[in-house]
Amino acid sequence: MILAKVLGNIISTVRVDGIDGPGYKIVAPCTPSGLVGDDSLVALDLIGSSPDEFVLVSQGSSVRQTDITKDKPIDAIIIGIVDIVEEAGKVVFRK
């Protein structure tokens, strides 16, 4: 699982993933305190996250184990919105 920050939305009017409704987000892996690196990826957003939110992202074959993504060409999925991050006994992020 990856801790990431939502950077923005992806709008696509033509898709071959066979999934109606949920959109895609640009996310970047980040440190627990929110420092974003240079890498980013596109993740299917099944939970309705917003830009600047911290999210949990899953990648690889395990993302195709939900009812919506089963046997679909999906490589990354947002599976949770983070409310609090605690590191070494200190809260480093609070929504």
N, CA, C and O atoms as a GROMACS GRO file, in nm:
protein
  380
    1MET      N    1   0.085  -0.117   0.000
    1MET     CA    2   0.000   0.000   0.000
    1MET      C    3   0.089   0.124   0.000
    1MET      O    4   0.200   0.122   0.055
    2ILE      N    5   0.041   0.229  -0.062
    2ILE     CA    6   0.118   0.352  -0.077
    2ILE      C    7   0.042   0.468  -0.015
    2ILE      O    8  -0.078   0.484  -0.039
    3LEU      N    9   0.112   0.549   0.066
    3LEU     CA   10   0.055   0.675   0.114
    3LEU      C   11   0.082   0.777   0.005
    3LEU      O   12   0.196   0.794  -0.039
    4ALA      N   13  -0.024   0.845  -0.039
    4ALA     CA   14  -0.009   0.939  -0.150
    4ALA      C   15  -0.095   1.062  -0.128
    4ALA      O   16  -0.185   1.063  -0.044
    5LYS      N   17  -0.065   1.164  -0.207
    5LYS     CA   18  -0.143   1.288  -0.205
    5LYS      C   19  -0.209   1.304  -0.342
    5LYS      O   20  -0.145   1.283  -0.445
    6VAL      N   21  -0.336   1.341  -0.342
    6VAL     CA   22  -0.408   1.362  -0.467
    6VAL      C   23  -0.366   1.497  -0.524
    6VAL      O   24  -0.379   1.600  -0.459
    7LEU      N   25  -0.315   1.493  -0.647
    7LEU     CA   26  -0.269   1.616  -0.713
    7LEU      C   27  -0.376   1.676  -0.804
    7LEU      O   28  -0.380   1.797  -0.823
    8GLY      N   29  -0.461   1.592  -0.859
    8GLY     CA   30  -0.562   1.644  -0.950
    8GLY      C   31  -0.647   1.535  -1.010
    8GLY      O   32  -0.637   1.418  -0.972
    9ASN      N   33  -0.730   1.574  -1.104
    9ASN     CA   34  -0.823   1.484  -1.170
    9ASN      C   35  -0.778   1.450  -1.311
    9ASN      O   36  -0.704   1.526  -1.374
   10ILE      N   37  -0.822   1.336  -1.359
   10ILE     CA   38  -0.804   1.298  -1.498
   10ILE      C   39  -0.944   1.290  -1.557
   10ILE      O   40  -1.030   1.219  -1.505
   11ILE      N   41  -0.966   1.361  -1.665
   11ILE     CA   42  -1.095   1.357  -1.732
   11ILE      C   43  -1.076   1.282  -1.863
   11ILE      O   44  -0.993   1.319  -1.946
   12SER      N   45  -1.154   1.177  -1.882
   12SER     CA   46  -1.145   1.095  -2.002
   12SER      C   47  -1.286   1.062  -2.049
   12SER      O   48  -1.362   0.994  -1.979
   13THR      N   49  -1.321   1.108  -2.168
   13THR     CA   50  -1.456   1.083  -2.219
   13THR      C   51  -1.466   0.950  -2.291
   13THR      O   52  -1.576   0.895  -2.305
   14VAL      N   53  -1.354   0.896  -2.336
   14VAL     CA   54  -1.351   0.766  -2.402
   14VAL      C   55  -1.263   0.675  -2.320
   14VAL      O   56  -1.144   0.702  -2.302
   15ARG      N   57  -1.321   0.564  -2.271
   15ARG     CA   58  -1.246   0.470  -2.188
   15ARG      C   59  -1.280   0.328  -2.230
   15ARG      O   60  -1.391   0.299  -2.274
   16VAL      N   61  -1.182   0.239  -2.218
   16VAL     CA   62  -1.206   0.098  -2.251
   16VAL      C   63  -1.198   0.010  -2.126
   16VAL      O   64  -1.190  -0.112  -2.136
   17ASP      N   65  -1.200   0.073  -2.007
   17ASP     CA   66  -1.188  -0.006  -1.885
   17ASP      C   67  -1.319  -0.075  -1.847
   17ASP      O   68  -1.319  -0.164  -1.762
   18GLY      N   69  -1.430  -0.034  -1.908
   18GLY     CA   70  -1.558  -0.098  -1.879
   18GLY      C   71  -1.616  -0.062  -1.744
   18GLY      O   72  -1.705  -0.132  -1.694
   19ILE      N   73  -1.568   0.045  -1.683
   19ILE     CA   74  -1.616   0.087  -1.552
   19ILE      C   75  -1.694   0.217  -1.568
   19ILE      O   76  -1.640   0.317  -1.614
   20ASP      N   77  -1.820   0.215  -1.530
   20ASP     CA   78  -1.903   0.335  -1.539
   20ASP      C   79  -1.898   0.412  -1.408
   20ASP      O   80  -1.909   0.352  -1.301
   21GLY      N   81  -1.882   0.542  -1.415
   21GLY     CA   82  -1.890   0.625  -1.296
   21GLY      C   83  -1.759   0.674  -1.241
   21GLY      O   84  -1.722   0.790  -1.264
   22PRO      N   85  -1.686   0.590  -1.168
   22PRO     CA   86  -1.566   0.640  -1.100
   22PRO      C   87  -1.465   0.700  -1.197
   22PRO      O   88  -1.449   0.653  -1.309
   23GLY      N   89  -1.398   0.804  -1.150
   23GLY     CA   90  -1.297   0.870  -1.231
   23GLY      C   91  -1.157   0.835  -1.186
   23GLY      O   92  -1.137   0.754  -1.096
   24TYR      N   93  -1.063   0.896  -1.251
   24TYR     CA   94  -0.923   0.874  -1.220
   24TYR      C   95  -0.863   0.999  -1.158
   24TYR      O   96  -0.906   1.111  -1.186
   25LYS      N   97  -0.763   0.980  -1.074
   25LYS     CA   98  -0.692   1.090  -1.008
   25LYS      C   99  -0.543   1.076  -1.033
   25LYS      O  100  -0.492   0.966  -1.050
   26ILE      N  101  -0.475   1.189  -1.035
   26ILE     CA  102  -0.329   1.190  -1.035
   26ILE      C  103  -0.288   1.192  -0.890
   26ILE      O  104  -0.328   1.280  -0.815
   27VAL      N  105  -0.207   1.094  -0.850
   27VAL     CA  106  -0.160   1.086  -0.712
   27VAL      C  107  -0.008   1.076  -0.712
   27VAL      O  108   0.053   1.025  -0.806
   28ALA      N  109   0.052   1.124  -0.604
   28ALA     CA  110   0.197   1.117  -0.590
   28ALA      C  111   0.230   1.057  -0.454
   28ALA      O  112   0.180   1.104  -0.351
   29PRO      N  113   0.314   0.954  -0.452
   29PRO     CA  114   0.358   0.901  -0.324
   29PRO      C  115   0.418   1.012  -0.239
   29PRO      O  116   0.483   1.102  -0.292
   30CYS      N  117   0.395   1.006  -0.107
   30CYS     CA  118   0.445   1.112  -0.020
   30CYS      C  119   0.494   1.054   0.112
   30CYS      O  120   0.468   0.939   0.145
   31THR      N  121   0.564   1.137   0.186
   31THR     CA  122   0.609   1.100   0.320
   31THR      C  123   0.490   1.116   0.415
   31THR      O  124   0.390   1.177   0.378
   32PRO      N  125   0.499   1.062   0.537
   32PRO     CA  126   0.390   1.078   0.633
   32PRO      C  127   0.352   1.224   0.661
   32PRO      O  128   0.238   1.253   0.696
   33SER      N  129   0.448   1.314   0.647
   33SER     CA  130   0.418   1.456   0.672
   33SER      C  131   0.370   1.528   0.546
   33SER      O  132   0.338   1.647   0.551
   34GLY      N  133   0.364   1.456   0.432
   34GLY     CA  134   0.306   1.515   0.312
   34GLY      C  135   0.402   1.564   0.206
   34GLY      O  136   0.359   1.623   0.107
   35LEU      N  137   0.532   1.541   0.222
   35LEU     CA  138   0.627   1.582   0.120
   35LEU      C  139   0.614   1.490  -0.001
   35LEU      O  140   0.630   1.368   0.010
   36VAL      N  141   0.585   1.549  -0.115
   36VAL     CA  142   0.562   1.474  -0.238
   36VAL      C  143   0.691   1.463  -0.316
   36VAL      O  144   0.767   1.560  -0.327
   37GLY      N  145   0.716   1.344  -0.372
   37GLY     CA  146   0.833   1.323  -0.456
   37GLY      C  147   0.807   1.364  -0.599
   37GLY      O  148   0.708   1.431  -0.629
   38ASP      N  149   0.897   1.323  -0.688
   38ASP     CA  150   0.887   1.359  -0.829
   38ASP      C  151   0.795   1.265  -0.908
   38ASP      O  152   0.748   1.302  -1.016
   39ASP      N  153   0.770   1.147  -0.856
   39ASP     CA  154   0.690   1.049  -0.929
   39ASP      C  155   0.541   1.070  -0.905
   39ASP      O  156   0.500   1.118  -0.799
   40SER      N  157   0.463   1.035  -1.004
   40SER     CA  158   0.317   1.038  -0.987
   40SER      C  159   0.260   0.921  -1.065
   40SER      O  160   0.327   0.862  -1.150
   41LEU      N  161   0.135   0.890  -1.037
   41LEU     CA  162   0.068   0.783  -1.109
   41LEU      C  163  -0.080   0.814  -1.117
   41LEU      O  164  -0.130   0.904  -1.048
   42VAL      N  165  -0.149   0.741  -1.201
   42VAL     CA  166  -0.293   0.756  -1.217
   42VAL      C  167  -0.359   0.641  -1.145
   42VAL      O  168  -0.321   0.525  -1.163
   43ALA      N  169  -0.458   0.672  -1.062
   43ALA     CA  170  -0.528   0.570  -0.985
   43ALA      C  171  -0.679   0.587  -1.001
   43ALA      O  172  -0.731   0.699  -1.003
   44LEU      N  173  -0.748   0.475  -1.013
   44LEU     CA  174  -0.893   0.476  -1.016
   44LEU      C  175  -0.944   0.516  -0.878
   44LEU      O  176  -0.899   0.462  -0.777
   45ASP      N  177  -1.038   0.608  -0.874
   45ASP     CA  178  -1.090   0.659  -0.746
   45ASP      C  179  -1.232   0.610  -0.724
   45ASP      O  180  -1.327   0.663  -0.782
   46LEU      N  181  -1.246   0.507  -0.641
   46LEU     CA  182  -1.378   0.451  -0.612
   46LEU      C  183  -1.446   0.517  -0.493
   46LEU      O  184  -1.562   0.488  -0.465
   47ILE      N  185  -1.374   0.607  -0.422
   47ILE     CA  186  -1.429   0.660  -0.297
   47ILE      C  187  -1.454   0.810  -0.297
   47ILE      O  188  -1.505   0.863  -0.199
   48GLY      N  189  -1.421   0.879  -0.404
   48GLY     CA  190  -1.452   1.021  -0.413
   48GLY      C  191  -1.354   1.113  -0.343
   48GLY      O  192  -1.396   1.205  -0.272
   49SER      N  193  -1.226   1.090  -0.360
   49SER     CA  194  -1.126   1.178  -0.298
   49SER      C  195  -1.117   1.311  -0.372
   49SER      O  196  -1.165   1.324  -0.485
   50SER      N  197  -1.056   1.408  -0.306
   50SER     CA  198  -1.042   1.543  -0.362
   50SER      C  199  -0.896   1.582  -0.367
   50SER      O  200  -0.814   1.526  -0.295
   51PRO      N  201  -0.861   1.679  -0.453
   51PRO     CA  202  -0.724   1.727  -0.458
   51PRO      C  203  -0.674   1.771  -0.319
   51PRO      O  204  -0.750   1.828  -0.241
   52ASP      N  205  -0.549   1.744  -0.292
   52ASP     CA  206  -0.478   1.776  -0.167
   52ASP      C  207  -0.510   1.680  -0.053
   52ASP      O  208  -0.455   1.696   0.056
   53GLU      N  209  -0.596   1.582  -0.074
   53GLU     CA  210  -0.620   1.484   0.032
   53GLU      C  211  -0.511   1.378   0.032
   53GLU      O  212  -0.454   1.345  -0.072
   54PHE      N  213  -0.484   1.325   0.150
   54PHE     CA  214  -0.396   1.209   0.163
   54PHE      C  215  -0.483   1.085   0.140
   54PHE      O  216  -0.594   1.076   0.191
   55VAL      N  217  -0.431   0.991   0.062
   55VAL     CA  218  -0.506   0.870   0.032
   55VAL      C  219  -0.416   0.748   0.042
   55VAL      O  220  -0.293   0.758   0.042
   56LEU      N  221  -0.480   0.632   0.053
   56LEU     CA  222  -0.410   0.505   0.047
   56LEU      C  223  -0.433   0.447  -0.091
   56LEU      O  224  -0.546   0.438  -0.138
   57VAL      N  225  -0.323   0.407  -0.156
   57VAL     CA  226  -0.329   0.355  -0.292
   57VAL      C  227  -0.276   0.212  -0.292
   57VAL      O  228  -0.174   0.183  -0.229
   58SER      N  229  -0.345   0.126  -0.361
   58SER     CA  230  -0.299  -0.011  -0.380
   58SER      C  231  -0.265  -0.026  -0.527
   58SER      O  232  -0.329   0.034  -0.613
   59GLN      N  233  -0.163  -0.107  -0.555
   59GLN     CA  234  -0.119  -0.129  -0.692
   59GLN      C  235  -0.104  -0.277  -0.721
   59GLN      O  236  -0.094  -0.359  -0.630
   60GLY      N  237  -0.103  -0.310  -0.849
   60GLY     CA  238  -0.077  -0.446  -0.891
   60GLY      C  239  -0.202  -0.531  -0.903
   60GLY      O  240  -0.314  -0.479  -0.908
   61SER      N  241  -0.182  -0.661  -0.908
   61SER     CA  242  -0.293  -0.753  -0.934
   61SER      C  243  -0.401  -0.749  -0.826
   61SER      O  244  -0.516  -0.783  -0.853
   62SER      N  245  -0.366  -0.710  -0.705
   62SER     CA  246  -0.466  -0.707  -0.597
   62SER      C  247  -0.576  -0.605  -0.622
   62SER      O  248  -0.684  -0.618  -0.566
   63VAL      N  249  -0.551  -0.503  -0.704
   63VAL     CA  250  -0.654  -0.402  -0.728
   63VAL      C  251  -0.768  -0.455  -0.813
   63VAL      O  252  -0.874  -0.393  -0.821
   64ARG      N  253  -0.749  -0.569  -0.876
   64ARG     CA  254  -0.854  -0.629  -0.958
   64ARG      C  255  -0.936  -0.731  -0.880
   64ARG      O  256  -0.997  -0.820  -0.940
   65GLN      N  257  -0.938  -0.718  -0.749
   65GLN     CA  258  -1.013  -0.812  -0.666
   65GLN      C  259  -1.142  -0.753  -0.609
   65GLN      O  260  -1.206  -0.816  -0.525
   66THR      N  261  -1.180  -0.633  -0.651
   66THR     CA  262  -1.308  -0.577  -0.608
   66THR      C  263  -1.414  -0.613  -0.711
   66THR      O  264  -1.382  -0.651  -0.824
   67ASP      N  265  -1.539  -0.602  -0.673
   67ASP     CA  266  -1.648  -0.632  -0.768
   67ASP      C  267  -1.642  -0.541  -0.890
   67ASP      O  268  -1.672  -0.585  -1.001
   68ILE      N  269  -1.603  -0.417  -0.870
   68ILE     CA  270  -1.600  -0.319  -0.980
   68ILE      C  271  -1.481  -0.340  -1.072
   68ILE      O  272  -1.493  -0.320  -1.193
   69THR      N  273  -1.367  -0.378  -1.016
   69THR     CA  274  -1.244  -0.385  -1.096
   69THR      C  275  -1.206  -0.526  -1.142
   69THR      O  276  -1.104  -0.543  -1.208
   70LYS      N  277  -1.285  -0.625  -1.108
   70LYS     CA  278  -1.252  -0.764  -1.143
   70LYS      C  279  -1.233  -0.779  -1.294
   70LYS      O  280  -1.320  -0.745  -1.374
   71ASP      N  281  -1.116  -0.831  -1.331
   71ASP     CA  282  -1.079  -0.857  -1.470
   71ASP      C  283  -1.076  -0.731  -1.557
   71ASP      O  284  -1.093  -0.739  -1.678
   72LYS      N  285  -1.054  -0.615  -1.496
   72LYS     CA  286  -1.045  -0.489  -1.570
   72LYS      C  287  -0.898  -0.447  -1.581
   72LYS      O  288  -0.816  -0.489  -1.500
   73PRO      N  289  -0.865  -0.365  -1.680
   73PRO     CA  290  -0.725  -0.321  -1.698
   73PRO      C  291  -0.688  -0.206  -1.603
   73PRO      O  292  -0.658  -0.095  -1.647
   74ILE      N  293  -0.689  -0.235  -1.474
   74ILE     CA  294  -0.661  -0.135  -1.371
   74ILE      C  295  -0.532  -0.174  -1.299
   74ILE      O  296  -0.514  -0.291  -1.264
   75ASP      N  297  -0.442  -0.077  -1.276
   75ASP     CA  298  -0.316  -0.107  -1.208
   75ASP      C  299  -0.304  -0.038  -1.073
   75ASP      O  300  -0.224  -0.081  -0.990
   76ALA      N  301  -0.381   0.067  -1.049
   76ALA     CA  302  -0.374   0.139  -0.921
   76ALA      C  303  -0.513   0.186  -0.884
   76ALA      O  304  -0.592   0.228  -0.969
   77ILE      N  305  -0.544   0.179  -0.754
   77ILE     CA  306  -0.676   0.215  -0.706
   77ILE      C  307  -0.665   0.286  -0.572
   77ILE      O  308  -0.586   0.245  -0.486
   78ILE      N  309  -0.743   0.391  -0.554
   78ILE     CA  310  -0.749   0.459  -0.425
   78ILE      C  311  -0.846   0.382  -0.337
   78ILE      O  312  -0.963   0.364  -0.373
   79ILE      N  313  -0.797   0.336  -0.222
   79ILE     CA  314  -0.881   0.251  -0.136
   79ILE      C  315  -0.916   0.316  -0.003
   79ILE      O  316  -0.991   0.258   0.075
   80GLY      N  317  -0.863   0.435   0.024
   80GLY     CA  318  -0.898   0.500   0.150
   80GLY      C  319  -0.854   0.646   0.152
   80GLY      O  320  -0.755   0.683   0.088
   81ILE      N  321  -0.926   0.726   0.225
   81ILE     CA  322  -0.889   0.866   0.251
   81ILE      C  323  -0.836   0.872   0.393
   81ILE      O  324  -0.900   0.824   0.486
   82VAL      N  325  -0.719   0.931   0.409
   82VAL     CA  326  -0.650   0.934   0.539
   82VAL      C  327  -0.701   1.050   0.623
   82VAL      O  328  -0.712   1.163   0.574
   83ASP      N  329  -0.732   1.023   0.749
   83ASP     CA  330  -0.775   1.127   0.842
   83ASP      C  331  -0.661   1.174   0.931
   83ASP      O  332  -0.645   1.294   0.954
   84ILE      N  333  -0.581   1.080   0.981
   84ILE     CA  334  -0.471   1.113   1.072
   84ILE      C  335  -0.350   1.026   1.039
   84ILE      O  336  -0.365   0.906   1.011
   85VAL      N  337  -0.232   1.086   1.042
   85VAL     CA  338  -0.108   1.010   1.030
   85VAL      C  339  -0.027   1.036   1.157
   85VAL      O  340   0.002   1.150   1.193
   86GLU      N  341   0.009   0.928   1.223
   86GLU     CA  342   0.091   0.937   1.344
   86GLU      C  343   0.224   0.869   1.315
   86GLU      O  344   0.227   0.757   1.264
   87GLU      N  345   0.333   0.936   1.347
   87GLU     CA  346   0.466   0.882   1.324
   87GLU      C  347   0.550   0.905   1.449
   87GLU      O  348   0.561   1.017   1.498
   88ALA      N  349   0.609   0.797   1.500
   88ALA     CA  350   0.692   0.802   1.620
   88ALA      C  351   0.619   0.869   1.737
   88ALA      O  352   0.678   0.947   1.812
   89GLY      N  353   0.491   0.837   1.752
   89GLY     CA  354   0.413   0.889   1.863
   89GLY      C  355   0.362   1.031   1.848
   89GLY      O  356   0.300   1.085   1.940
   90LYS      N  357   0.389   1.094   1.732
   90LYS     CA  358   0.343   1.231   1.708
   90LYS      C  359   0.249   1.234   1.588
   90LYS      O  360   0.271   1.166   1.488
   91VAL      N  361   0.146   1.314   1.599
   91VAL     CA  362   0.056   1.334   1.485
   91VAL      C  363   0.125   1.428   1.389
   91VAL      O  364   0.154   1.543   1.423
   92VAL      N  365   0.152   1.378   1.265
   92VAL     CA  366   0.220   1.460   1.166
   92VAL      C  367   0.124   1.511   1.059
   92VAL      O  368   0.158   1.599   0.980
   93PHE      N  369   0.003   1.455   1.059
   93PHE     CA  370  -0.101   1.503   0.967
   93PHE      C  371  -0.236   1.478   1.030
   93PHE      O  372  -0.261   1.372   1.087
   94ARG      N  373  -0.323   1.576   1.019
   94ARG     CA  374  -0.462   1.564   1.062
   94ARG      C  375  -0.548   1.634   0.958
   94ARG      O  376  -0.522   1.748   0.920
   95LYS      N  377  -0.650   1.565   0.913
   95LYS     CA  378  -0.738   1.622   0.811
   95LYS      C  379  -0.818   1.736   0.864
   95LYS      O  380  -0.898   1.796   0.791
   0.00000   0.00000   0.00000
